[in-house]
Amino acid sequence: MNRLFYSDLVKWMKSPRRKPLLVRGARQVGKTYLIKEFGSREFKNIVFIDFERSPELKKIFIDKRDPVEIVREIELVKNVRIVAGETLLFLDELQECPDAIISMRYFYEEMPKLHVIGAGSLLEFAFSSISVPVGRIQTLQMYPLTFHEFLLATGNTRLAALLNEGSKAVSDTVHEKFLQLLRTYFIVGGMPESVKVFAETSSLKEATDVLSDLVNTYRLDFSKYTPSVDKTCLDHVFSSCAAKVGAQTKYASLTDNFSNPTIKKAYHSLTLSKVIAQVKSVNPPVIPFDASASDKIFKTILLDVGIMNFLSGMPVMREYLKEDVSSFYRGAIAEQFVGQELMASMGHVYYWSRNEKSSTAEVDYLIQNDGKIFPVEVKSSDTGRFVSLKMFLDMFKSEEGYVLSARKYSVSSQGKIKFIPLYFAGHLISKK
């Protein structure tokens, strides 16, 4: 499967200022597979340690700070030769061995020429109990397959190349083909196993069966958060977040059966595990967005649109047959899709909301590019007055705003609003 993240790994490998790399991401997004593939292609050999499957290997790292000694023990136990510049040392499921995370700083300081990658799915929980080696390691976040990668995986390479050219007008035939494939992506999602099954079988049913298994895997993982977090509350919050995409998140509305502190702890545990993402409100919109982001006013998106669909209990075929993809599940899926595409390209997503007695306004997402801020609205229909978007443009003197829907590409008569098809959501920011 062609993952664009591979080029990030190559860039890291070739960097003269390379540090040990920590790859973060939720379970089942393809971290282990891709890193092993990268190691086998780009290095003479790869030494792979999985702390979940081989817990006895933790002893190599416990209370050890000398990377030379660590490498010597790995060579003996694994019966391999580790050579800087020729070997990739890959430490997987690092959350199971916090000492191995700590050791990465010493590899940077004392064995900088050795390529070291660590990965894990619940790393934020491990970080709460150790001192993270800030400045001594590099981190990258891996996400499910974007729509672009889905096109590559399903053999639509020319359409994928067209997306790379950035948002622009396309013919009616190409537009309809994009929408048809986007409709499919909304259901299959971007989890690698689901995409692989669909690419091999063309069956939406088999792809959603995979999603069912993935959701069950996540729910089994919830037990790893206990006893500090209530497992049943986690389950309720997980499902509820899927049904409330697009609406402001209020802890009390996520479940009726638990106190607010319990719900809040469950919600933030899910954000730490990367299965949901918090979209904070920004007002006033200034760069960096974190400077004015609210901890009290926020929305939520899920890791993946396919998982959102499954948890929402959406009737797959009824939604699939809808002509207007932006109306899927009351428009919430379109907002979920745009959010995860922006997350994959920017790492974080924010929105703008204004609550005053005289008027309220909200813009679905904000993006920044070249030091400028652009508002993004996601619409479930092709029409509308775009009051909030126009208010934002006037109040903050933005050069232009974007409306994403199923309509074809066009520009408003004043030139300040671009109407962009949903399938270009991941290409709003220049990749130059």
Secondary structure, DSSP 8 states (H G I E B T S, - for coil): ---THHHHHHHHHH-TT---EEEE--TTSSHHHHHHHHHHHHSSEEEEEETTT-GGGGGGTTT---HHHHHHHHHHHHT----TTTEEEEEE-GGG-HHHHHHHHHHHHH-TTSEEEEE-SSHHHHHTTS---TTTSEEEE--S--HHHHHHHTT-HHHHHHHHT-S----HHHHHHHHHHHHHHHHH-S-HHHHHHHHHH--HHHHHHHHHHHHHHHHHHGGGTTTTS-HHHHHHHHHHHHHTTTS---HHHH-SSS-HHHHHHHHHHHHHTTSEEEEEEESS--SSGGGTEEEEEEEEEES-HHHHHHHHT--HHHHHT-S-GGGGGGGHHHHHHHHHHHHHHHS--EEEEEE-SS-EEEEEEEEEETTEEEEEEE-SSS----HHHHHHHHHHT-S-EEEEESS--EE-TTSSEEEEEGGGGGGSS---
